[in-house]
Amino acid sequence: MKNYKWQLMTNNIMPKDKECLVKFIKSSNRFTNGIKVREFEKNWSNWLGVKYSTFVNSGASANLISLHILRELEPKKNEVILPPFTWSSDVISVLNAGFKPIFVDINLKNLALDEDLVKKKINKNTAAIFLTHAMGFTGISQNFLNFINKKKIFLIKNFCESHGAKLKKKKAGTLGQISNFSFYYAHHMTTIEGGIISTNSKKIDILAKMKRGHGLLRDSNDQKYIRKIKNKHKDLNSDFIFCTEGFNLRNNELSAVIGLEQIKRLDKNIKKRNFNHRIFLKNLRDDIFFKDFDLEGSSNYGLHLILKNKSKKVFAKVLKVLDDNLIEYRIGSAGGGNQLRQPYLKQYRKKFNFKQFKNTEHMHFYSLYIGNYPELKQNKILNLCKLLNSIS
């Protein structure tokens, strides 16, 4: 393993997090899903600006539950529109819930679904649009949101890399029916492993909490709903009423304790990440690198290097600069680029021409990202820009 001088992420667990965790372990005998999980869910909902949140063990689990909720709410529709430029769990959750994925290319300004192309794909079978807010960008416009609402199309959003991204002055995670976040170690905040499902719908929240816990009625955390279902099923043991198809995707008290501490500095960390990103873009050559991003409302996750024009030779030189200076990077960005090129989707290869996904393909072969985090020093960013700008 390389001893990188510039990692994708430095230590995201601070001494204060450890102190709070040790204190909790010494004072408590319950570590499974309990009081601290509910406290974290409430604090996260307040921070985001939604009514309900369900803490799970990963962002991938949040996606899986969300698509199974969609299956219950839209049983007669079978298509979900999503980008091939995303993480594998988005696509797999669509397939696992029995939907047909309808892939649409992205635009480069915010690395999200091309809204004009999406409009052409919507039909009577469209159950939902599954939007990925990649790399911290706000991936939706107000006009497109209005269009979706008018069409009454379900909107699920993946914010795993984009905590705090905003549309106008409102956190974009409050828009649509479901927003999913990840608290993986390298993200804006961490619970080591973890994810959360946020919504303003009580019905969705009840389903999310039950599906998280085996489908059990008692995990819904809604006493009125529990009483109603118990009265309908008096032939069943009230502690073991399985209302919906579920999984065991719960998180635990220890992760919640870390989350409660981490959320206190989330806004400050987002501000610093965005500052770093702007410094980086300002000092890069615009004849080599694509810089025409829509930064309004962004919550940067990583520093992108996207070639303006296709050139294997230039891209190789970029990689050499990074390798020579022991800078860690990921080619293809979110999920490694075009998911349609991955082995698990080989059955879809014949159905698509890669030329349909011009921007996704460009990201796949001519882009990468490097780490951005609050502790990153400005002089480090400027020195890298100088090295990259010397490429000829």
C-alpha positions as CSV (number, residue, x, y, z in Angstrom):
1,M,0.0,0.0,0.0
2,K,1.4,3.4,-1.0
3,N,2.3,5.9,1.7
4,Y,0.3,8.8,0.2
5,K,1.2,12.4,1.0
6,W,-2.3,13.4,-0.1
7,Q,-5.0,10.9,0.7
8,L,-8.6,10.7,-0.3
9,M,-9.5,11.4,3.3
10,T,-7.5,12.0,6.5
11,N,-8.8,10.8,9.8
12,N,-12.5,11.7,10.0
13,I,-12.9,10.5,13.6
14,M,-11.8,13.3,16.0
15,P,-10.6,12.9,19.6
16,K,-13.9,14.4,20.8
17,D,-15.8,11.6,19.0
18,K,-13.8,9.0,20.8
19,E,-14.2,10.7,24.2
20,C,-18.0,10.7,23.7
21,L,-18.0,7.1,22.6
22,V,-15.9,5.9,25.6
23,K,-18.1,7.8,28.0
24,F,-21.2,6.2,26.5
25,I,-19.8,2.7,26.6
26,K,-18.9,3.1,30.3
27,S,-22.4,4.4,31.2
28,S,-24.6,2.2,29.1
29,N,-25.4,-1.5,28.8
30,R,-27.5,-1.3,25.6
31,F,-25.7,-0.9,22.3
32,T,-28.3,-2.1,19.7
33,N,-30.8,0.2,18.1
34,G,-32.2,2.4,20.9
35,I,-32.4,5.8,22.5
36,K,-29.3,7.2,20.8
37,V,-30.4,6.1,17.4
38,R,-33.7,7.9,17.8
39,E,-31.9,11.0,19.1
40,F,-29.6,11.0,16.1
41,E,-32.5,10.6,13.7
42,K,-34.2,13.6,15.3
43,N,-31.1,15.7,15.2
44,W,-30.4,14.8,11.6
45,S,-34.0,15.6,10.6
46,N,-33.7,19.0,12.3
47,W,-30.4,19.7,10.5
48,L,-31.8,18.7,7.1
49,G,-35.2,20.3,7.6
50,V,-37.4,17.2,7.2
51,K,-40.0,15.6,9.5
52,Y,-38.6,12.0,9.6
53,S,-35.4,10.1,9.3
54,T,-34.4,6.4,9.6
55,F,-30.8,5.5,10.5
56,V,-29.6,2.4,8.7
57,N,-26.2,0.6,8.4
58,S,-25.2,2.1,5.0
59,G,-26.2,4.4,2.2
60,A,-26.6,1.3,0.1
61,S,-29.1,0.0,2.6
62,A,-31.0,3.3,2.4
63,N,-31.2,2.9,-1.3
64,L,-32.4,-0.7,-1.1
65,I,-35.2,0.1,1.4
66,S,-36.3,3.1,-0.6
67,L,-36.8,1.1,-3.8
68,H,-38.7,-1.5,-2.0
69,I,-40.9,1.2,-0.5
70,L,-41.4,2.5,-4.1
71,R,-42.5,-1.0,-5.1
72,E,-45.3,-1.0,-2.5
73,L,-46.4,2.6,-3.4
74,E,-46.2,2.2,-7.2
75,P,-47.1,-1.5,-7.8
76,K,-48.4,-1.0,-11.3
77,K,-45.4,0.9,-12.7
78,N,-42.1,-0.8,-13.6
79,E,-39.5,1.7,-14.8
80,V,-37.1,3.8,-12.8
81,I,-35.0,6.5,-14.6
82,L,-31.4,6.8,-13.3
83,P,-27.9,7.8,-14.5
84,P,-25.2,5.2,-15.4
85,F,-22.8,7.6,-13.6
86,T,-23.6,6.6,-10.1
87,W,-22.7,4.0,-7.4
88,S,-23.6,0.4,-8.0
89,S,-26.0,0.2,-5.1
90,D,-28.4,2.6,-6.8
91,V,-28.6,0.3,-9.9
92,I,-28.7,-2.9,-7.8
93,S,-31.5,-1.6,-5.6
94,V,-33.6,-0.8,-8.7
95,L,-33.0,-4.4,-10.0
96,N,-33.5,-6.0,-6.6
97,A,-36.9,-4.3,-6.2
98,G,-38.0,-5.7,-9.6
99,F,-37.9,-2.5,-11.6
100,K,-36.5,-2.0,-15.1
101,P,-33.7,0.6,-15.0
102,I,-33.9,3.3,-17.7
103,F,-30.5,4.8,-18.0
104,V,-30.1,8.5,-19.0
105,D,-26.8,10.4,-19.6
106,I,-25.6,13.2,-17.3
107,N,-24.5,16.7,-18.0
108,L,-21.1,17.9,-17.0
109,K,-22.1,21.1,-15.2
110,N,-23.3,19.2,-12.2
111,L,-22.6,15.5,-13.1
112,A,-26.3,14.7,-12.6
113,L,-29.1,13.5,-14.9
114,D,-29.5,15.6,-18.1
115,E,-33.0,17.0,-17.4
116,D,-34.0,17.4,-21.1
117,L,-33.1,13.7,-21.8
118,V,-35.1,12.6,-18.8
119,K,-38.2,14.4,-20.0
120,K,-38.1,12.3,-23.2
121,K,-37.9,9.0,-21.3
122,I,-40.9,9.6,-19.0
123,N,-44.0,7.6,-19.8
124,K,-46.9,5.9,-18.1
125,N,-44.6,3.2,-16.8
126,T,-42.3,5.6,-15.0
127,A,-42.5,4.8,-11.3
128,A,-39.7,7.2,-10.2
129,I,-36.7,9.2,-11.0
130,F,-33.7,8.1,-9.0
131,L,-31.3,11.1,-9.0
132,T,-27.7,11.1,-7.9
133,H,-26.3,14.3,-6.5
134,A,-22.7,13.3,-7.4
135,M,-19.6,14.7,-5.8
136,G,-21.3,17.4,-3.9
137,F,-23.2,19.2,-6.7
138,T,-26.8,20.2,-6.6
139,G,-28.2,17.9,-9.3
140,I,-31.6,19.4,-9.9
141,S,-33.1,22.7,-11.1
142,Q,-36.2,24.3,-9.8
143,N,-37.9,24.1,-13.2
144,F,-37.2,20.4,-13.4
145,L,-38.5,19.9,-9.9
146,N,-41.7,21.8,-10.8
147,F,-42.0,19.5,-13.9
148,I,-41.7,16.4,-11.8
149,N,-44.2,17.6,-9.2
150,K,-46.7,18.5,-12.0
151,K,-46.3,15.0,-13.5
152,K,-46.7,13.5,-9.9
153,I,-43.6,11.4,-10.4
154,F,-41.9,9.9,-7.4
155,L,-38.4,11.4,-6.8
156,I,-35.7,9.5,-4.9
157,K,-32.4,11.2,-4.4
158,N,-28.9,9.8,-3.5
159,F,-27.0,12.4,-1.4
160,C,-24.3,10.0,-0.3
161,E,-21.6,12.4,-1.5
162,S,-23.5,15.7,-1.2
163,H,-24.5,16.4,2.4
164,G,-25.9,19.9,2.6
165,A,-26.2,20.6,-1.1
166,K,-28.9,23.3,-1.6
167,L,-31.4,24.4,-4.3
168,K,-31.7,28.2,-3.9
169,K,-31.5,28.6,-0.1
170,K,-33.2,25.3,0.8
171,K,-31.3,22.0,1.4
172,A,-32.0,19.9,-1.6
173,G,-32.5,16.9,0.7
174,T,-35.9,18.3,1.7
175,L,-37.2,18.0,-1.9
176,G,-38.9,15.0,-3.4
177,Q,-40.3,12.0,-1.5
178,I,-37.0,10.4,-0.3
179,S,-33.4,11.5,0.2
180,N,-30.7,9.0,1.1
181,F,-27.4,9.9,2.8
182,S,-24.3,7.9,3.6
183,F,-22.1,8.3,6.7
184,Y,-19.2,6.2,5.4
185,Y,-15.8,7.0,6.8
186,A,-14.7,9.3,3.9
187,H,-17.9,11.3,3.6
188,H,-18.8,14.8,4.9
189,M,-19.5,13.3,8.2
190,T,-19.2,9.7,9.4
191,T,-20.7,7.2,11.8
192,I,-17.9,4.8,10.5
193,E,-20.5,2.9,8.5
194,G,-24.0,4.2,8.2
195,G,-26.8,5.8,6.1
196,I,-30.1,7.5,6.6
197,I,-33.5,7.8,4.8
198,S,-35.1,11.2,5.1
199,T,-38.7,12.1,4.1
200,N,-41.6,14.3,5.0
201,S,-44.1,11.5,4.5
202,K,-45.3,9.7,7.6
203,K,-46.3,6.7,5.5
204,I,-42.8,6.4,4.0
205,D,-41.2,6.8,7.4
206,I,-43.3,3.9,8.9
207,L,-42.4,1.7,5.9
208,A,-38.7,2.6,6.2
209,K,-38.5,1.8,9.9
210,M,-40.3,-1.5,9.5
211,K,-38.3,-2.6,6.4
212,R,-35.1,-1.7,8.3
213,G,-36.1,-4.1,11.1
214,H,-37.3,-7.3,9.4
215,G,-40.7,-5.8,8.5
216,L,-41.8,-5.8,12.1
217,L,-44.8,-3.7,13.1
218,R,-43.2,-2.8,16.5
219,D,-40.3,-1.2,14.7
220,S,-42.5,1.4,13.0
221,N,-42.3,3.5,16.2
222,D,-45.8,4.8,15.5
223,Q,-48.2,3.8,18.3
224,K,-51.4,4.8,16.5
225,Y,-50.4,2.7,13.5
226,I,-49.4,-0.2,15.8
227,R,-52.8,-0.2,17.6
228,K,-54.6,-0.1,14.3
229,I,-52.7,-3.2,12.8
230,K,-52.9,-5.1,16.1
231,N,-56.7,-4.8,16.1
232,K,-56.7,-6.2,12.5
233,H,-54.6,-9.2,13.4
234,K,-55.7,-10.5,16.8
235,D,-54.7,-14.0,15.8
236,L,-51.1,-13.0,15.8
237,N,-48.6,-12.5,18.7
238,S,-48.5,-8.7,18.8
239,D,-44.8,-8.7,19.2
240,F,-44.3,-10.6,16.0
241,I,-46.5,-9.0,13.3
242,F,-44.5,-8.7,10.1
243,C,-46.3,-6.0,8.1
244,T,-44.1,-5.7,5.1
245,E,-41.2,-7.5,3.4
246,G,-38.2,-6.4,5.4
247,F,-34.5,-6.8,6.1
248,N,-32.1,-6.4,9.0
249,L,-30.4,-3.2,8.1
250,R,-30.4,-1.5,11.5
251,N,-27.6,0.6,12.9
252,N,-26.5,0.8,16.5
253,E,-26.1,3.1,19.5
254,L,-22.4,3.4,19.1
255,S,-22.6,4.7,15.6
256,A,-25.4,7.1,16.6
257,V,-23.2,8.5,19.4
258,I,-20.5,9.3,16.9
259,G,-23.1,10.8,14.5
260,L,-24.4,13.1,17.2
261,E,-21.0,14.6,17.8
262,Q,-20.1,14.8,14.1
263,I,-23.2,16.7,13.1
264,K,-22.1,19.6,15.3
265,R,-19.3,20.5,12.9
266,L,-20.9,19.5,9.6
267,D,-21.8,23.0,8.5
268,K,-18.3,24.2,9.2
269,N,-16.7,21.3,7.3
270,I,-18.9,21.9,4.3
271,K,-17.9,25.5,4.2
272,K,-14.2,24.6,4.2
273,R,-14.6,21.9,1.5
274,N,-16.3,24.5,-0.7
275,F,-13.6,27.0,-0.1
276,N,-10.9,24.4,-1.1
277,H,-12.9,23.5,-4.2
278,R,-13.1,27.1,-5.4
279,I,-9.4,27.7,-4.8
280,F,-8.6,24.5,-6.8
281,L,-10.8,25.5,-9.8
282,K,-9.7,29.2,-9.8
283,N,-6.0,28.1,-10.2
284,L,-6.4,25.3,-12.8
285,R,-5.8,25.9,-16.5
286,D,-9.1,26.0,-18.4
287,D,-7.7,25.0,-21.7
288,I,-6.8,21.5,-20.3
289,F,-9.4,21.0,-17.6
290,F,-13.2,21.3,-17.6
291,K,-14.1,24.0,-15.1
292,D,-17.6,25.1,-16.1
293,F,-19.4,23.7,-13.2
294,D,-22.6,25.0,-11.6
295,L,-21.3,25.6,-8.1
296,E,-24.5,27.2,-6.8
297,G,-25.6,25.4,-3.6
298,S,-22.8,22.8,-3.9
299,S,-21.3,20.9,-1.0
300,N,-18.0,19.6,-2.4
301,Y,-16.9,16.1,-1.8
302,G,-13.8,15.8,-4.0
303,L,-11.6,17.9,-6.2
304,H,-12.3,16.9,-9.8
305,L,-9.9,16.7,-12.7
306,I,-11.9,16.3,-15.9
307,L,-10.1,16.8,-19.2
308,K,-11.7,19.3,-21.5
309,N,-10.9,17.2,-24.6
310,K,-10.4,13.5,-25.1
311,S,-6.7,12.7,-24.9
312,K,-5.2,9.5,-23.6
313,K,-1.7,11.1,-23.7
314,V,-2.7,14.1,-21.6
315,F,-4.6,12.0,-19.1
316,A,-1.6,9.8,-18.7
317,K,0.5,12.9,-17.9
318,V,-2.1,13.9,-15.3
319,L,-1.8,10.4,-13.7
320,K,2.0,10.6,-13.7
321,V,1.9,14.0,-11.8
322,L,-0.3,12.5,-9.2
323,D,1.6,9.2,-8.9
324,D,5.0,11.0,-8.7
325,N,3.7,13.2,-5.9
326,L,2.0,10.4,-4.0
327,I,-1.5,11.8,-4.4
328,E,-4.3,9.3,-4.1
329,Y,-7.0,9.4,-6.7
330,R,-10.0,7.5,-8.2
331,I,-10.4,7.3,-12.0
332,G,-13.9,7.7,-13.3
333,S,-15.1,9.4,-10.1
334,A,-18.4,8.2,-8.6
335,G,-18.6,4.4,-8.8
336,G,-15.7,4.3,-11.3
337,G,-17.5,5.9,-14.2
338,N,-20.1,4.2,-16.4
339,Q,-21.9,1.5,-14.5
340,L,-23.1,0.0,-17.8
341,R,-19.5,-1.2,-18.4
342,Q,-19.5,-3.2,-15.2
343,P,-19.8,-7.1,-15.3
344,Y,-23.0,-7.2,-13.2
345,L,-24.8,-5.3,-16.0
346,K,-23.6,-7.3,-18.9
347,Q,-27.1,-8.3,-19.8
348,Y,-27.8,-4.7,-20.6
349,R,-24.8,-4.1,-22.9
350,K,-26.6,-5.2,-26.1
351,K,-29.5,-2.8,-25.3
352,F,-27.5,0.3,-25.3
353,N,-25.0,2.1,-27.5
354,F,-22.3,3.7,-25.4
355,K,-22.6,6.7,-27.7
356,Q,-25.9,7.4,-26.0
357,F,-23.9,8.3,-22.9
358,K,-21.4,10.8,-24.2
359,N,-20.8,12.6,-20.9
360,T,-20.8,9.5,-18.8
361,E,-18.2,7.9,-21.1
362,H,-16.1,11.0,-21.0
363,M,-16.1,10.8,-17.2
364,H,-15.3,7.1,-17.4
365,F,-12.1,7.6,-19.4
366,Y,-11.0,11.2,-18.8
367,S,-11.8,12.1,-15.2
368,L,-10.7,11.5,-11.7
369,Y,-11.0,13.0,-8.3
370,I,-8.7,13.6,-5.4
371,G,-9.4,14.1,-1.7
372,N,-10.9,17.2,-0.3
373,Y,-11.3,17.6,3.5
374,P,-11.4,20.4,6.0
375,E,-7.7,20.0,7.1
376,L,-6.4,20.3,3.5
377,K,-4.0,23.3,3.3
378,Q,-4.3,26.0,0.7
379,N,-0.6,25.9,-0.3
380,K,-1.0,22.2,-1.0
381,I,-3.8,22.9,-3.5
382,L,-1.8,25.7,-5.1
383,N,1.3,23.6,-5.5
384,L,-0.7,20.8,-7.2
385,C,-2.3,23.3,-9.6
386,K,1.1,24.6,-10.5
387,L,2.3,21.0,-11.3
388,L,-0.8,20.2,-13.3
389,N,-0.7,23.5,-15.2
390,S,2.8,22.7,-16.4
391,I,1.5,19.7,-18.4
392,S,2.1,20.2,-22.2
